[in-house]
Amino acid sequence: MTEGASVLRVPASFTGLEEIKCFVVDLARLAVLPDQVGYRLRLAVDELATNTVTYGYREEAGTITVSGGVEHDRVWIRLEDQAPLFDPRTRMRPPDPTVPPEARPIGGLGIYLALSSLDEFSYACDTGRNVSILTVRR
């Protein structure tokens, strides 16, 4: 059973990102997540939503739908958008410790940090929509 399941629809903009952050913080508070776990979830959601605004919609008009819920053993967030299809796992690569930071290619590290901070992540294309589900254990 899901407690506190709710839905938020925001413009794909930097203002919308602030509303998404508040949604995640409120859900983490409702779930009584430890601060560290709530932070990990917020970091991951923020990274994916920011990438949707910046690279998906390329700062053009669009919408991000966020839903989330609290279950007995987990908290989940579902992000949906109609930006060009993109599975974030395709850009997830761990940093190469043999390459100095200034010589590393730009991009991909944020997704790596975000997704590796979750307990579960799934992506699907659902009728032309990107659907990502981010989960942390309680």
Buried (B, 14 or more C-beta within 10 A) or exposed (E): EBEBBEEBEBBBBEEBBEBBBEBBBBBBEBBEBEEEBBBBBBBBBBBBBBBBBEBBBEEEEBBBBBBBBBBEEBBBBBBBBBBEEBEBBEBBEEEEEEEEEEEEEEEBBBBBBBBEBBBEBEBEEEEEEBBBBBBBEB
